[in-house]
Amino acid sequence: MRNISNSKISYYGRNRRGFLNNPRYKSDGRVKTKPNNRYYSSELKRITNEFLLSPEGQRMKEEDPARYYSMKGQKIPKKHQKPRYPIAPVNAYVPEQSKLSYEDLQIKLERDLEKRKQQEAEDQKRKQMKRVDQERQKRNQETYAREQRYIYWCNPNESINKNKLGSSRIIRNKKYDYYY
């Protein structure tokens, strides 16, 4: 049986009635194992600090500063943070326009201007066609709404003149109540 201090033994293991001082019940099964326990937290901190102060920890600080500072529980200093923009050497890409002579550049710019004007004309024509199509659809919808009272589904078995001719019309338009 190991010699275990009372601070490491659970409350249940220490305070069972009749077994308070019996070493037989101070077994390893009653040892506290919660990671938020003060003892284990301090042990983890001590071991981590020993590793970080060792040569391996210093090597990790140089090679992988993100992991080193996360083990320390600190934010990474700005000098170790990677920049978020791509780093490229200066004058890595020379555009083709700078390789051309002045006359060739003027000709190329004129061609580009023509292409752009042609593209704009095509876009304008497409927009005009779209606008005409939308106007046509709007007119059709208005016409449909206006003429919907004339065009509708009806029952072909019923009379067309139902309630429009004869006595039913007279009865409907009567002005006085008579007994029949």
Sequence and secondary structure as in RCSB ss.txt:
>XXXX:A:sequence
MRNISNSKISYYGRNRRGFLNNPRYKSDGRVKTKPNNRYYSSELKRITNEFLLSPEGQRMKEEDPARYYSMKGQK
IPKKHQKPRYPIAPVNAYVPEQSKLSYEDLQIKLERDLEKRKQQEAEDQKRKQMKRVDQERQKRNQETYAREQRY
IYWCNPNESINKNKLGSSRIIRNKKYDYYY
>XXXX:A:secstr
     GGGB HHHH  TT TT GGG  GGGB   TTSHHHHHHHHHHHHHHHHSHHHHHHHHH HHHHHHHHT  
  GGGS  SS    TT    GGGGS HHHHHHHHHHHHHHHHHHHHHHHHHHHHHHHHHHHHHHHHHHHHHHTTT
S    TTS TTTTTSTHHHHHHT  S    
